[in-house]
Amino acid sequence: MIFHFVKLGFILVSFLFIRCDSQHVSGSTAFEGRDFEQSMYKSPDIFQVDKIVDGDTFWVFNHAGQKLKVRLIGIDAPETRNVFKKKKHAFGLASKNYLDNILKQNPYIKLTFDVDSLDQYGRTLAYAYLSDGSMINEQLIRNGYAVLMTVSPNIRFEKIFYESQMAARKNKRGIWK
């Protein structure tokens, strides 16, 4: 009888460990092997990429076929054109092309949200994941195609983004060259 409780306890602890570990952003393979294209019609968190606006904004279709404009949380990519008070940046096109290449190879992505789901312009604020579990927001910062931009209350991954930016600067990647 005690053996069954010990075995059950081991299984429970193992499950909790695996579950907690899969929540870690960097190197997570929580979605590996999932067919996002098929999942899109069953899961409201899978979206089909439609069009890239710039290095941190793009359009997607949800599972119901509705179009949403997505702004990646926690990052700011250089502008490809003059927009509001922001001026066009020389590295803007490189940032847009980098995101475009990622999303052309991965047209179905998972979006998750933080505290605020919309910005002042009505764009959906999200963290975007590839089918291998890697976060696009973090990749853009780590490779120097975007910088950390924290806007409270959406600060869930601020520390990870900060560490990624420090690595990009140290290794002179992207805009840090």
SERO-4910 file (N, C-alpha, C, O; in steps of 0.05 Angstrom, whole numbers):
BEGIN
 pado doro    nc1    nc2    nc3   cac1   cac2   cac3    cc1    cc2    cc3    oc1    oc2    oc3
  Met    A     16    -24      0      0      0      0     17     25      0     12     44    -15
  Ile    A     38     26     17     56     49     18     70     52     -9     74     75    -18
  Phe    A     77     30    -22     90     32    -48     73     47    -68     83     62    -84
  His    A     46     42    -68     28     56    -86     27     86    -81     26    101    -99
  Phe    A     28     94    -55     28    122    -48     54    135    -57     54    158    -67
  Val    A     76    122    -53    102    132    -61    103    135    -92    112    155   -102
  Lys    A     93    115   -106     92    115   -135     74    138   -145     82    153   -163
  Leu    A     51    141   -133     33    162   -140     45    190   -134     43    208   -150
  Gly    A     59    192   -112     72    217   -105     94    224   -125     97    247   -133
  Phe    A    109    204   -133    130    208   -153    118    218   -179    129    236   -192
  Ile    A     96    206   -188     83    213   -213     73    242   -211     76    257   -230
  Leu    A     61    249   -189     51    277   -185     74    297   -185     71    317   -199
  Val    A     95    292   -171    118    310   -171    130    312   -199    137    334   -207
  Ser    A    133    290   -213    143    290   -240    126    307   -258    136    323   -274
  Phe    A    100    304   -256     81    320   -273     85    350   -267     86    366   -285
  Leu    A     85    357   -241     88    385   -234    114    397   -244    115    419   -254
  Phe    A    136    381   -242    162    390   -251    161    395   -282    171    415   -291
  Ile    A    150    376   -296    149    378   -325    131    402   -333    137    417   -351
  Arg    A    108    405   -319     90    427   -325    103    454   -320    100    472   -337
  Cys    A    116    457   -298    129    482   -291    152    488   -311    155    511   -320
  Asp    A    167    467   -318    189    471   -336    180    479   -364    193    494   -377
  Ser    A    156    469   -372    146    476   -399    137    505   -400    132    515   -422
  Gln    A    133    518   -378    124    546   -378    147    565   -382    143    588   -387
  His    A    172    556   -380    195    572   -384    197    580   -414    194    563   -431
  Val    A    203    605   -420    203    615   -447    226    604   -463    223    592   -484
  Ser    A    250    609   -454    274    603   -469    278    573   -471    281    560   -451
  Gly    A    279    563   -495    285    535   -499    261    517   -495    264    492   -497
  Ser    A    238    528   -490    214    511   -485    206    498   -511    207    509   -533
  Thr    A    198    473   -508    187    458   -531    159    449   -526    151    428   -534
  Ala    A    144    466   -512    117    459   -503     98    453   -526     79    439   -523
  Phe    A    104    464   -550     86    460   -573     98    443   -594     87    440   -616
  Glu    A    122    433   -589    137    418   -610    120    394   -620    108    380   -605
  Gly    A    121    391   -646    107    369   -658     77    375   -663     64    359   -676
  Arg    A     67    397   -652     39    403   -657     35    414   -685     51    430   -694
  Asp    A     15    406   -698      9    416   -725     -9    441   -721    -33    439   -718
  Phe    A      4    465   -721    -10    489   -716    -32    494   -737    -53    505   -730
  Glu    A    -27    487   -761    -47    492   -782    -73    478   -776    -94    489   -778
  Gln    A    -71    453   -768    -95    437   -761   -107    447   -735   -131    448   -731
  Ser    A    -89    455   -716    -99    464   -689   -114    490   -691   -130    496   -674
  Met    A   -108    506   -711   -120    533   -713   -150    532   -712   -163    549   -700
  Tyr    A   -162    512   -724   -191    510   -726   -204    499   -701   -228    500   -697
  Lys    A   -187    488   -683   -197    477   -658   -189    494   -634   -202    493   -613
  Ser    A   -168    510   -637   -158    524   -614   -158    555   -620   -147    563   -640
  Pro    A   -170    570   -602   -171    599   -607   -144    613   -602   -142    637   -608
  Asp    A   -123    599   -593    -97    612   -588    -78    609   -612    -55    618   -610
  Ile    A    -86    595   -633    -70    591   -657    -81    609   -679   -105    610   -684
  Phe    A    -62    624   -692    -70    644   -712    -54    640   -737    -31    631   -736
  Gln    A    -66    648   -759    -52    647   -785    -42    675   -792    -57    694   -792
  Val    A    -16    677   -797     -5    703   -804    -14    712   -832    -14    695   -850
  Asp    A    -21    737   -834    -31    747   -860    -10    766   -872     -1    762   -895
  Lys    A     -2    787   -858     14    808   -870     32    821   -848     22    826   -826
  Ile    A     56    827   -855     75    840   -836     73    871   -841     74    880   -864
  Val    A     70    886   -819     70    915   -821     98    926   -817    108    942   -834
  Asp    A    111    918   -796    138    925   -790    150    905   -771    139    883   -769
  Gly    A    172    911   -758    186    891   -742    173    883   -716    182    865   -703
  Asp    A    151    896   -708    137    888   -684    106    887   -687     92    885   -667
  Thr    A     97    890   -712     68    890   -717     61    874   -742     75    876   -762
  Phe    A     39    859   -740     31    843   -763      1    837   -761    -11    840   -739
  Trp    A    -11    828   -783    -39    820   -784    -41    789   -783    -24    775   -794
  Val    A    -62    779   -770    -67    751   -768    -97    746   -773   -114    764   -770
  Phe    A   -104    721   -779   -131    711   -779   -135    693   -755   -118    676   -750
  Asn    A   -157    696   -741   -162    678   -719   -177    653   -729   -182    651   -753
  His    A   -185    635   -711   -198    610   -719   -225    615   -732   -235    597   -746
  Ala    A   -237    638   -728   -263    644   -740   -259    660   -766   -279    667   -779
  Gly    A   -234    664   -775   -229    678   -800   -229    709   -797   -228    723   -817
  Gln    A   -231    719   -773   -230    748   -768   -201    758   -768   -183    744   -759
  Lys    A   -197    782   -779   -170    793   -781   -165    810   -756   -182    826   -747
  Leu    A   -141    807   -745   -132    823   -721   -105    834   -727    -88    821   -739
  Lys    A   -100    859   -718    -74    871   -720    -60    866   -693    -70    874   -672
  Val    A    -36    854   -694    -22    846   -670      3    863   -666     18    868   -685
  Arg    A      7    873   -642     31    888   -634     45    871   -613     33    865   -592
  Leu    A     70    863   -618     84    846   -599     90    862   -573    100    884   -574
  Ile    A     85    849   -551     89    861   -524    118    861   -517    133    842   -523
  Gly    A    126    882   -504    153    884   -491    176    891   -509    199    891   -500
  Ile    A    170    897   -534    192    903   -553    184    928   -569    161    936   -571
  Asp    A    205    940   -581    201    962   -600    221    958   -622    245    959   -618
  Ala    A    211    954   -646    228    951   -670    231    978   -683    213    994   -682
  Pro    A    253    982   -697    257   1008   -711    235   1011   -732    225    991   -744
  Glu    A    227   1035   -737    205   1041   -756    214   1039   -785    237   1046   -792
  Thr    A    196   1030   -802    201   1028   -831    192   1054   -845    199   1058   -868
  Arg    A    176   1070   -831    166   1095   -842    160   1114   -819    160   1106   -796
  Asn    A    155   1139   -825    148   1158   -805    119   1153   -796    101   1153   -812
  Val    A    116   1148   -770     90   1141   -759     86   1157   -733    101   1155   -714
  Phe    A     65   1173   -733     59   1190   -710     84   1206   -702     94   1221   -719
  Lys    A     94   1203   -678    118   1218   -669    144   1203   -674    165   1213   -670
  Lys    A    141   1178   -684    165   1162   -689    175   1166   -718    159   1167   -736
  Lys    A    201   1168   -720    213   1173   -746    224   1147   -758    231   1128   -744
  Lys    A    225   1146   -785    236   1123   -799    265   1119   -790    280   1138   -787
  His    A    273   1094   -787    300   1087   -777    313   1071   -799    300   1054   -813
  Ala    A    339   1074   -803    354   1060   -823    353   1030   -820    354   1015   -840
  Phe    A    350   1020   -796    349    991   -791    320    980   -791    316    956   -787
  Gly    A    301    997   -796    273    989   -796    267    967   -817    252    948   -810
  Leu    A    277    970   -841    271    950   -861    284    923   -855    272    902   -860
  Ala    A    308    923   -843    321    898   -835    305    884   -814    302    859   -815
  Ser    A    294    899   -795    278    887   -774    252    875   -785    244    853   -778
  Lys    A    239    890   -803    215    880   -816    221    854   -832    206    835   -830
  Asn    A    243    854   -847    250    831   -863    256    807   -845    250    784   -853
  Tyr    A    269    811   -823    275    789   -804    249    776   -794    247    752   -795
  Leu    A    230    793   -785    205    782   -776    190    769   -799    178    748   -795
  Asp    A    190    781   -822    177    770   -846    188    742   -852    173    724   -858
  Asn    A    214    739   -851    227    712   -856    218    692   -836    212    669   -843
  Ile    A    217    699   -811    208    681   -790    180    672   -795    173    648   -794
  Leu    A    162    691   -801    134    685   -803    127    672   -830    106    658   -832
  Lys    A    143    676   -851    138    662   -876    144    632   -872    131    615   -884
  Gln    A    164    626   -856    171    598   -851    152    585   -830    150    561   -828
  Asn    A    138    602   -815    120    593   -794     94    609   -795     89    626   -779
  Pro    A     77    603   -815     53    620   -819     31    616   -798     11    630   -798
  Tyr    A     34    595   -781     15    591   -759     30    594   -733     50    581   -728
  Ile    A     20    612   -716     33    618   -691     13    617   -668    -11    618   -672
  Lys    A     24    615   -644      7    616   -620     11    644   -608     33    654   -606
  Leu    A    -11    656   -599    -11    682   -586    -20    678   -557    -40    665   -552
  Thr    A     -6    691   -539    -15    692   -511    -15    722   -503     -3    739   -516
  Phe    A    -29    728   -482    -34    755   -475    -26    761   -446    -21    742   -430
  Asp    A    -23    786   -439    -15    794   -412    -39    808   -400    -62    801   -406
  Val    A    -35    828   -383    -57    841   -369    -74    857   -388    -99    853   -389
  Asp    A    -62    875   -403    -77    891   -423    -76    877   -450    -54    869   -459
  Ser    A    -99    873   -462    -99    859   -488   -100    877   -512    -96    868   -535
  Leu    A   -105    903   -508   -106    922   -530    -90    947   -523    -88    955   -500
  Asp    A    -77    959   -544    -63    984   -539    -81   1008   -546   -104   1004   -553
  Gln    A    -70   1032   -544    -86   1056   -549    -96   1058   -578   -114   1074   -584
  Tyr    A    -84   1043   -597    -91   1044   -625   -110   1021   -632   -117   1018   -656
  Gly    A   -118   1005   -613   -136    982   -618   -122    957   -627   -136    938   -636
  Arg    A    -96    957   -627    -81    932   -635    -81    912   -612    -80    919   -589
  Thr    A    -82    887   -620    -81    865   -600    -52    862   -590    -34    859   -607
  Leu    A    -48    864   -564    -21    861   -553    -17    832   -546    -33    819   -532
  Ala    A      6    821   -555     10    792   -551     39    784   -551     57    798   -560
  Tyr    A     44    761   -539     69    746   -541     64    725   -562     44    712   -562
  Ala    A     82    723   -582     78    704   -604     98    681   -602    122    686   -597
  Tyr    A     89    657   -607    105    633   -605    105    617   -631     84    616   -644
  Leu    A    128    606   -638    130    587   -660    122    560   -651    119    555   -627
  Ser    A    118    541   -669    110    514   -662    130    499   -645    124    480   -632
  Asp    A    156    508   -646    176    495   -629    176    507   -600    193    498   -584
  Gly    A    159    526   -595    157    537   -568    173    562   -564    171    575   -543
  Ser    A    190    570   -584    206    594   -580    189    619   -584    170    620   -600
  Met    A    195    640   -568    179    664   -568    191    684   -588    215    691   -587
  Ile    A    175    694   -607    184    712   -627    194    738   -615    214    749   -623
  Asn    A    179    749   -596    186    774   -582    215    773   -572    231    791   -577
  Glu    A    222    751   -558    248    748   -547    269    744   -569    291    755   -566
  Gln    A    263    729   -590    282    725   -612    289    752   -625    313    757   -632
  Leu    A    270    769   -629    275    795   -641    295    812   -624    313    824   -635
  Ile    A    291    811   -598    309    826   -580    337    813   -580    357    826   -583
  Arg    A    338    786   -576    363    772   -574    380    775   -598    405    775   -596
  Asn    A    368    777   -622    383    780   -647    387    809   -656    397    814   -677
  Gly    A    378    828   -639    383    856   -644    365    869   -665    372    889   -676
  Tyr    A    342    858   -669    323    869   -688    301    885   -674    284    897   -688
  Ala    A    302    886   -648    283    902   -632    297    907   -605    316    894   -598
  Val    A    286    927   -591    296    933   -564    274    929   -544    250    929   -550
  Leu    A    282    926   -519    263    923   -497    247    949   -494    258    971   -495
  Met    A    221    946   -492    203    968   -486    181    959   -467    162    945   -475
  Thr    A    184    966   -442    165    957   -422    143    978   -419    148   1001   -415
  Val    A    118    969   -421     95    986   -416     78    971   -396     65    951   -402
  Ser    A     77    982   -372     62    970   -350     32    970   -358     23    990   -370
  Pro    A     17    950   -352     22    928   -334     33    903   -348     35    882   -336
  Asn    A     39    904   -374     47    881   -390     77    877   -387     93    883   -405
  Ile    A     85    865   -364    114    863   -358    122    834   -351    143    830   -339
  Arg    A    106    814   -358    111    786   -351    139    777   -357    151    762   -341
  Phe    A    149    784   -381    175    773   -390    197    795   -390    217    792   -404
  Glu    A    193    816   -375    212    838   -375    241    830   -369    259    838   -382
  Lys    A    245    812   -349    272    804   -342    285    788   -364    308    792   -370
  Ile    A    270    770   -377    280    754   -399    287    772   -422    308    769   -435
  Phe    A    270    792   -428    276    810   -450    301    827   -444    317    833   -462
  Tyr    A    304    836   -419    327    851   -411    352    835   -415    372    845   -426
  Glu    A    352    810   -406    376    793   -409    382    788   -439    405    787   -447
  Ser    A    362    785   -455    365    781   -484    377    806   -497    395    804   -514
  Gln    A    369    830   -488    380    854   -499    409    858   -491    425    866   -507
  Met    A    415    851   -466    443    853   -457    461    834   -474    483    841   -481
  Ala    A    451    810   -480    466    791   -496    470    802   -525    491    799   -536
  Ala    A    449    814   -536    451    825   -563    471    848   -564    487    850   -583
  Arg    A    471    865   -544    490    887   -542    519    877   -539    537    885   -553
  Lys    A    522    858   -521    549    846   -516    560    833   -541    584    835   -547
  Asn    A    543    819   -556    552    804   -580    549    821   -606    553    811   -628
  Lys    A    542    847   -602    540    865   -625    522    855   -648    531    853   -671
  Arg    A    498    847   -641    479    836   -660    460    858   -669    452    876   -654
  Gly    A    452    857   -695    432    874   -706    438    904   -702    459    913   -711
  Ile    A    420    918   -689    423    947   -686    446    954   -667    454    977   -666
  Trp    A    457    935   -653    479    939   -635    507    937   -648    527    938   -634
  Lys    A    507    932   -674    533    929   -688    548    955   -688    570    957   -699
***
